């Protein structure tokens, strides 16, 4: 395989130690960075992907998981982009195991939010009959990031949002003291308010959400 060595080589050659320190600090020092800013990273990644297109197309899961096992955060971002672009409408049911793995490993808001909206969300649109089982499993988990992902997975659904489902997961986690859960509840509701603000206002008025969740949910409602 040439793709991963070529990508790592290119990122190493374009690394910036000063940027890396700042980026790591922004992420609470949870991850190491090459120090490559977003636009440059995407340009390098696109070039290497084009040069190794068949290899990536033939092995998207394996390559993504291997990249996700690396220590540098930029490689994690590349892994997610591969899954988003290569797997859309091409998931198999067993991919939920892969999705769970990348949610609970190297977890932080920047990765989990992308996975929830663009990977888990797409997967459940392709396999809607799996929704109840997946939501039950993730929502009942002790892993906070799995909880957050099921609150957020409908972010891109708009009028296709199952609001009853959204309300149920919000109700389930509304007493959480976790900042990332409270924030997710507010964000998910605020997003659906763009489709039906009255429904969100009515839910918030009776649901006794945490202050942060309520504030975030109603932020754009006049």
Secondary structure, DSSP 8 states (H G I E B T S, - for coil): --HHHHHHHHHHHT--HHHHHHHHHHTTT-SB-----HHHHHHHHHHHHHHTHHHHHH-HHHHHHHHHTSSBHHHHHHHHHHHHHHHTT---TTHHHHHHHHHHSS--HHHHHHIIIIIIHHHHHHTGGGHHHHHHHHHTSS-HHHHHHHHHTTTTTGGG--HHHHHHHHHHHTT---HHHHHHHHHHHHHHHTT-HHHHHHHHHHH---HHHHHHHTTT--
